[in-house]
């Protein structure tokens, strides 16, 4: 079962509608619903055994699972440069989980809504024998305009653009993948400071290497990362799993940081004016497609960027 | 685990937003997103073992499962008097199901979108060891105006209103629950003919008895059904399960017909002008709350309406 080929076939065959400005394959769909604002639209899910576990040393409490389910979808709205307005949630509870567990799930979901002032306006609830799943849908608003209806997408990066990233990478170990704060306020501030200078954006869920590749594929471009500039999370250093810090930074999934391609003048202005507590750093440059995907090592060597995949600790598929 | 009490607690605690006109507890949430149209917003799911089975004599083919997942959510948009514009879908596939199975699921989902001209504009796809689930989110449009933002809800029924129902009841046996056509065109035609005369609407998923009770609870009213007027599906007659046709009509889930409370003059005009192939019939009257929920039997006896619950053949919870 190849997730990617299935998704490509689904994208090609998906029915459309005149109001859909951005369809399947981006962090969010975008619709032109009103004259004055874009509508970003997202569905996402977290599945027991894949995105969290309920037993063993890494067992997650229900509140953290609820938070993660909501925050993961919010991260995609942030990557579209939009702001969430309302969520709906479908929960499929295992029969052996009790009312208190269910209420804590809802509290985790609600906490994320409250943190960012959006509504939880509907839900569906079932129980079954096996596998807890939470599915979150979100609608968000953004400015109107442009071919993508005012939202950021993975397409639009141009050679010469600076590659910027929020926060630190390789940090999903140690529970951050459950407790992360989606980069929504950062996204809003970036839009304020860089305006239309933001050419492309993605949130890092499959690892920097794979998500940078998604921008390159959608924008028909290459890129060059600078190893020395990569912000390495403390939890990615000195791990005892035989993988280097660089491998963690490039390959670890669920960092939920924003990766942006920004026009150079706007990027300079953005970094100069950056006043949010979360770091924002330049980590490389968009290159012509012929260059491919490269990394300038700290040693000075220019190498092909390794295609390190999603290797989240709970495994499963993404 | 009581689904209802959990949902009530969730409704009371759910975060809100100024644009949300109708929040949790209705067939759809409704938002005022644009000045000229309402936005109906829905999430729904179908779960293996609860809403369909993959083995045994009642095993459903993946195309039918995909259709049902989408059509079930569309039915809620129809019950809100709105029209779907775009869907997103999250699929959690069992690992032992192959690519062909997944594509047939998508084809079933897409077939419903195409039938009613709306988009499938995004998705999420995971695989796990157990339990196939499909979660569908929909956004739909409706006219703007009124306290519910122009959409129909379960609230608003008034004593004297006629109770109308589309199609036939007790018919979900024999596979109709997988292949039903959501009453979207019927909903649109009802709106055209009855305008603001429609006071409340619900789609019948838990059985006529329970869903009529939902209208009474939300509208603070009672009602009286007329047994002689109830449209009984052929598959509800002469069953060998020891239950009468009336018990099937009142208690069987997943009929996916529309139950409406319509102001008497508008209802008369609506029935006189009704020109859709799907039948639309009067089956009773909204009464003051003090009357409670009654049924006038074919014998002439006036009895309390039995609270027959959801008894879908695959069992599980709803």
Contacts between the chains, C-beta under 8 A, distances in Angstrom:
chain1	res1	chain2	res2	distance
A	1	B	93	7.4
A	1	B	95	7.2
A	1	B	98	7.0
A	1	B	99	6.2
A	1	B	102	7.5
A	1	B	127	6.1
A	2	B	99	7.6
A	3	B	125	5.8
A	3	B	127	7.7
A	5	B	99	7.7
A	6	B	99	6.3
A	6	B	102	5.5
A	6	B	103	7.2
A	6	B	125	6.6
A	7	B	123	7.5
A	7	B	125	6.2
A	9	B	103	6.5
A	9	B	106	7.8
A	10	B	106	5.2
A	10	B	123	6.5
A	13	B	106	7.0
A	13	B	107	7.9
A	13	B	110	6.3
A	14	B	110	6.7
A	14	B	113	8.0
A	14	B	119	7.2
A	14	B	120	4.4
A	14	B	121	7.0
A	15	B	110	5.5
A	15	B	113	4.0
A	15	B	114	5.1
A	15	B	117	8.0
A	15	B	118	7.1
A	15	B	119	5.7
A	15	B	120	5.3
A	16	B	119	4.8
A	16	B	121	7.2
A	17	B	85	5.8
A	17	B	86	5.9
A	17	B	117	7.1
A	17	B	118	5.6
A	17	B	119	3.7
A	17	B	121	7.5
A	19	B	85	6.1
A	19	B	86	7.3
A	19	B	119	7.8
A	20	B	86	6.1
A	20	B	119	4.7
A	20	B	121	5.0
A	22	B	121	7.9
A	23	B	119	7.0
A	23	B	121	4.9
A	23	B	122	7.2
A	24	B	120	7.3
A	24	B	121	6.2
A	24	B	122	5.2
A	24	B	123	6.2
A	26	B	122	7.8
A	28	B	122	7.0
A	29	B	86	6.7
A	29	B	88	6.6
A	29	B	119	8.0
A	29	B	121	3.8
A	29	B	122	4.2
A	31	B	85	7.1
A	31	B	86	6.0
A	31	B	121	7.3
A	31	B	139	7.6
A	33	B	33	5.6
A	33	B	34	5.8
A	33	B	37	8.0
A	33	B	39	6.7
A	33	B	85	7.9
A	34	B	33	5.8
A	34	B	34	3.5
A	34	B	35	7.5
A	35	B	34	7.5
A	37	B	33	7.9
A	39	B	33	6.8
A	39	B	139	7.8
A	41	B	86	6.4
A	41	B	88	6.2
A	41	B	121	6.5
A	41	B	122	6.5
A	41	B	137	7.9
A	41	B	139	6.5
A	42	B	88	6.8
A	42	B	122	6.5
A	43	B	88	3.7
A	43	B	89	6.6
A	43	B	90	4.9
A	43	B	122	6.0
A	43	B	123	6.6
A	43	B	124	5.5
A	43	B	135	7.1
A	43	B	137	5.1
A	44	B	90	6.8
A	44	B	124	5.2
A	45	B	90	4.2
A	45	B	92	6.4
A	45	B	124	5.4
A	45	B	126	6.4
A	45	B	135	6.5
A	47	B	92	5.4
A	47	B	126	5.2
A	47	B	128	5.1
A	48	B	128	7.5
A	49	B	128	5.6
A	49	B	129	6.5
A	50	B	126	5.7
A	50	B	127	8.0
A	50	B	128	5.5
A	85	B	17	5.8
A	85	B	19	6.0
A	85	B	31	7.1
A	85	B	33	7.9
A	86	B	17	5.9
A	86	B	19	7.3
A	86	B	20	6.1
A	86	B	29	6.7
A	86	B	31	6.0
A	86	B	41	6.4
A	88	B	29	6.7
A	88	B	41	6.2
A	88	B	42	6.8
A	88	B	43	3.7
A	88	B	137	6.2
A	89	B	43	6.6
A	90	B	43	4.9
A	90	B	44	6.8
A	90	B	45	4.3
A	90	B	135	4.7
A	92	B	45	6.4
A	92	B	47	5.4
A	92	B	131	7.7
A	92	B	133	5.7
A	93	B	1	7.4
A	95	B	1	7.2
A	98	B	1	6.9
A	99	B	1	6.1
A	99	B	2	7.6
A	99	B	5	7.7
A	99	B	6	6.3
A	102	B	1	7.4
A	102	B	6	5.5
A	103	B	6	7.3
A	103	B	9	6.5
A	106	B	9	7.7
A	106	B	10	5.2
A	106	B	13	6.9
A	107	B	13	7.9
A	110	B	13	6.3
A	110	B	14	6.7
A	110	B	15	5.5
A	113	B	14	8.0
A	113	B	15	4.1
A	114	B	15	5.1
A	117	B	15	8.0
A	117	B	17	7.1
A	118	B	15	7.1
A	118	B	17	5.6
A	119	B	14	7.2
A	119	B	15	5.7
A	119	B	16	4.8
A	119	B	17	3.7
A	119	B	19	7.8
A	119	B	20	4.7
A	119	B	23	7.0
A	119	B	29	8.0
A	120	B	14	4.4
A	120	B	15	5.3
A	120	B	24	7.3
A	121	B	14	7.0
A	121	B	16	7.2
A	121	B	17	7.5
A	121	B	20	5.0
A	121	B	22	7.8
A	121	B	23	4.9
A	121	B	24	6.2
A	121	B	29	3.8
A	121	B	31	7.4
A	121	B	41	6.6
A	122	B	23	7.2
A	122	B	24	5.2
A	122	B	26	7.8
A	122	B	28	7.0
A	122	B	29	4.2
A	122	B	41	6.5
A	122	B	42	6.5
A	122	B	43	6.0
A	123	B	7	7.5
A	123	B	10	6.5
A	123	B	24	6.2
A	123	B	43	6.6
A	124	B	43	5.5
A	124	B	44	5.2
A	124	B	45	5.4
A	124	B	135	7.9
A	125	B	3	5.8
A	125	B	6	6.6
A	125	B	7	6.2
A	126	B	45	6.3
A	126	B	47	5.2
A	126	B	50	5.7
A	126	B	316	7.4
A	126	B	317	5.8
A	126	B	318	7.1
A	127	B	1	6.2
A	127	B	3	7.7
A	127	B	316	7.5
A	127	B	317	4.6
A	128	B	47	5.1
A	128	B	48	7.5
A	128	B	49	5.6
A	128	B	50	5.5
A	128	B	131	6.1
A	128	B	316	6.4
A	128	B	317	7.7
A	129	B	49	6.5
A	129	B	131	7.6
A	130	B	130	4.2
A	130	B	131	4.9
A	131	B	92	7.7
A	131	B	128	6.1
A	131	B	129	7.6
A	131	B	130	4.9
A	131	B	131	4.6
A	131	B	133	7.9
A	133	B	92	5.7
A	133	B	131	7.9
A	133	B	133	5.7
A	133	B	135	7.8
A	135	B	43	7.0
A	135	B	45	6.5
A	135	B	90	4.7
A	135	B	124	7.9
A	135	B	133	7.8
A	135	B	135	3.7
A	137	B	41	7.9
A	137	B	43	5.1
A	137	B	88	6.2
A	137	B	137	3.5
A	139	B	31	7.6
A	139	B	39	7.8
A	139	B	41	6.5
A	139	B	139	6.7
A	141	B	33	8.0
A	316	B	126	7.3
A	316	B	127	7.4
A	316	B	128	6.3
A	317	B	126	5.8
A	317	B	127	4.7
A	317	B	128	7.9
A	318	B	126	6.9
